[in-house]
Amino acid sequence: QVQLVESGGGLVQAGGSLRLSCADSGRTFSSHAMGWFRQAPGKEREFVAAITWSGGNTYYADSVKGRFTISRDNAKNTVYLQMNSLKPEDTAVYYCAAHGSMRALVLGQYDYWGQGTQVTVSS
């Protein structure tokens, strides 16, 4: 179900930074784990990062580990993805998603999702 709204996408040069935000539309549960996925044209959707409802645990795909940081502010019902040292291969539509289980979310299962925000990294 589309109940999350992503923002912050745009065009940046390789090596640059960008921060994405994902806001609850008002119909999701605050206790859900949150995560980010991305999909490039002609490619399958891939997992990027996830965070537990408390923010105490995070998990990252090897391709972004050390460059991306996921965080959340439950008071604002918002999750963030700080992307540093961006590479052209990071170009994709980024989606946020939510699930009651972080384990399930990391595996690609979700109860809620957004419509995505485009991130383009130029050479």
Phi, psi and chi 1 to 4 in degrees:
 res  aa     phi    psi   chi1   chi2   chi3   chi4
   1 GLN       -  137.1  -64.5 -178.3  -10.5      -
   2 VAL   -84.6   96.0 -178.8      -      -      -
   3 GLN  -131.7   12.2  -62.8 -174.3  -16.7      -
   4 LEU  -124.1  149.6  -56.6  173.7      -      -
   5 VAL  -126.0  117.5 -179.5      -      -      -
   6 GLU   -91.3  153.0  -58.2   95.7  -23.8      -
   7 SER  -156.3  166.4   62.7      -      -      -
   8 GLY   102.7   -3.7      -      -      -      -
   9 GLY   -70.2  165.3      -      -      -      -
  10 GLY   170.4 -165.8      -      -      -      -
  11 LEU  -107.4  126.9  173.7   64.2      -      -
  12 VAL  -137.6  159.3  -62.3      -      -      -
  13 GLN   -85.7  155.7  -66.6 -175.9  -30.3      -
  14 ALA   -54.7  135.8      -      -      -      -
  15 GLY    93.3  -10.3      -      -      -      -
  16 GLY   -83.4 -176.8      -      -      -      -
  17 SER  -128.5  157.4  -60.8      -      -      -
  18 LEU  -155.3  144.9 -157.9   62.3      -      -
  19 ARG  -121.7  124.9 -174.2  179.9   72.0  170.7
  20 LEU  -100.1  148.5  -54.2 -177.2      -      -
  21 SER  -126.8  148.5  -62.0      -      -      -
  22 CYS  -134.9  117.5  176.5      -      -      -
  23 ALA  -108.5  141.7      -      -      -      -
  24 ASP   -70.8  132.8 -177.8    0.4      -      -
  25 SER   -72.6  -13.4   66.3      -      -      -
  26 GLY   113.3   -0.9      -      -      -      -
  27 ARG  -118.3    8.4  -63.2 -177.2  -68.2  176.1
  28 THR  -100.7  169.7   59.7      -      -      -
  29 PHE   -95.9  132.7  -65.2  101.2      -      -
  30 SER   -66.8  -18.1   61.6      -      -      -
  31 SER   -83.6   -2.0   61.1      -      -      -
  32 HIS   -73.0  146.3  -83.3   50.6      -      -
  33 ALA   -74.8  150.4      -      -      -      -
  34 MET  -123.7  151.3  -57.8  -69.5  -67.9      -
  35 GLY  -152.7  168.9      -      -      -      -
  36 TRP  -122.8  139.2  -71.5   92.5      -      -
  37 PHE  -130.4  161.1  -63.5   79.9      -      -
  38 ARG  -142.4  155.0   66.0 -174.0 -177.0 -173.8
  39 GLN  -145.2  121.9 -174.5  168.7   27.8      -
  40 ALA   -93.8  156.5      -      -      -      -
  41 PRO   -54.4  128.5  -28.6   39.2      -      -
  42 GLY    76.8    2.5      -      -      -      -
  43 LYS  -114.6  160.2  -55.5  -65.3 -177.3 -179.9
  44 GLU   -78.8  153.6  -65.2 -176.1  -13.2      -
  45 ARG   -66.1  138.7  174.9  176.3  -69.1 -165.4
  46 GLU  -128.6  149.2   63.8  175.3  -17.4      -
  47 PHE   -72.1  142.7  168.2   78.0      -      -
  48 VAL  -116.9  -56.8  175.8      -      -      -
  49 ALA  -160.9  157.2      -      -      -      -
  50 ALA  -146.5  156.8      -      -      -      -
  51 ILE  -145.2  141.1 -173.8  169.4      -      -
  52 THR   -71.2  167.3   54.7      -      -      -
  53 TRP   -60.3  -31.9   72.2  -89.7      -      -
  54 SER   -84.9  -14.7   66.5      -      -      -
  55 GLY    82.4    3.9      -      -      -      -
  56 GLY   -76.0  -24.0      -      -      -      -
  57 ASN  -129.8  138.4  -67.8  -52.8      -      -
  58 THR  -131.9  158.7   57.4      -      -      -
  59 TYR  -145.2  136.1 -174.1   76.9      -      -
  60 TYR  -128.2  150.2  -60.4   90.6      -      -
  61 ALA   -70.8  148.0      -      -      -      -
  62 ASP   -58.3  -31.9  -70.3  -22.2      -      -
  63 SER   -66.7  -21.4   60.8      -      -      -
  64 VAL  -118.0   -5.4  -54.7      -      -      -
  65 LYS   -58.7  130.5 -169.7  174.8  -61.2 -177.7
  66 GLY    91.0  -13.6      -      -      -      -
  67 ARG  -115.0  -35.3  -61.6 -171.4  -62.1  120.0
  68 PHE  -106.5  149.1  -69.2   10.0      -      -
  69 THR  -135.8  125.0  -58.7      -      -      -
  70 ILE  -101.5  141.6 -172.9  171.9      -      -
  71 SER  -150.6  166.9   62.0      -      -      -
  72 ARG  -147.7  153.9   68.9 -173.5  -61.7  168.6
  73 ASP  -127.2   97.2 -174.3  -21.9      -      -
  74 ASN   -63.0  -29.4  -69.9  -20.1      -      -
  75 ALA   -63.9  -29.9      -      -      -      -
  76 LYS  -102.4   -0.6  -62.6 -179.2  178.8  179.3
  77 ASN    52.3   45.8  -64.7  122.4      -      -
  78 THR  -134.3  140.1  -57.4      -      -      -
  79 VAL  -118.4  144.9   62.7      -      -      -
  80 TYR  -122.0  156.0  -53.7   94.3      -      -
  81 LEU  -134.8  105.5 -177.3   66.6      -      -
  82 GLN   -87.7  120.3  178.0   64.1   47.7      -
  83 MET  -114.0  117.7  -55.0 -177.4  -67.7      -
  84 ASN  -117.4  163.3  -61.8  -36.3      -      -
  85 SER    49.3   47.8  -59.0      -      -      -
  86 LEU   -63.5  144.7  -76.1  164.0      -      -
  87 LYS  -120.4  155.4  -54.1  174.2 -178.7  179.2
  88 PRO   -55.0  -31.5  -32.0   40.5      -      -
  89 GLU   -68.1  -11.1   64.0 -169.0   62.7      -
  90 ASP   -82.9   -7.7  -66.8  -41.3      -      -
  91 THR   -61.3  124.4  -64.7      -      -      -
  92 ALA   179.4  172.9      -      -      -      -
  93 VAL   -91.0  126.3  174.2      -      -      -
  94 TYR  -101.1  130.9  -75.9   69.7      -      -
  95 TYR  -119.2  145.4  -58.5   88.0      -      -
  96 CYS  -106.7  154.0   62.6      -      -      -
  97 ALA  -148.1  161.3      -      -      -      -
  98 ALA  -135.0  147.0      -      -      -      -
  99 HIS  -155.0  151.4 -161.6  -78.6      -      -
 100 GLY   -67.7  -19.1      -      -      -      -
 101 SER  -121.5  123.1  168.2      -      -      -
 102 MET   -64.0  -38.7 -178.4  172.0  178.6      -
 103 ARG   -58.1  -46.2  178.4 -179.5  179.1 -178.3
 104 ALA   -66.5  -38.8      -      -      -      -
 105 LEU   -62.2  -45.1 -177.3   62.4      -      -
 106 VAL   -60.4  -32.8  171.1      -      -      -
 107 LEU   -79.2   -2.2  -67.3  174.8      -      -
 108 GLY   102.8    9.0      -      -      -      -
 109 GLN   -97.7  141.8  -59.7  175.3   28.1      -
 110 TYR  -155.2  153.2   42.5   80.5      -      -
 111 ASP   -96.3  -30.5  -66.2  -34.0      -      -
 112 TYR  -136.3  153.3  -54.0   98.3      -      -
 113 TRP  -154.2  167.4   63.9   88.3      -      -
 114 GLY  -106.7 -177.9      -      -      -      -
 115 GLN   -91.1   -6.6  -62.9 -173.1   77.8      -
 116 GLY    94.7  157.3      -      -      -      -
 117 THR  -137.4  135.0 -175.5      -      -      -
 118 GLN   -79.5  131.8  177.3   70.4   49.1      -
 119 VAL  -122.0  122.4  171.2      -      -      -
 120 THR  -124.3  125.4  -57.7      -      -      -
 121 VAL  -114.5  118.4 -176.4      -      -      -
 122 SER   -91.7  158.0   63.6      -      -      -
 123 SER   -83.1      -  -59.3      -      -      -
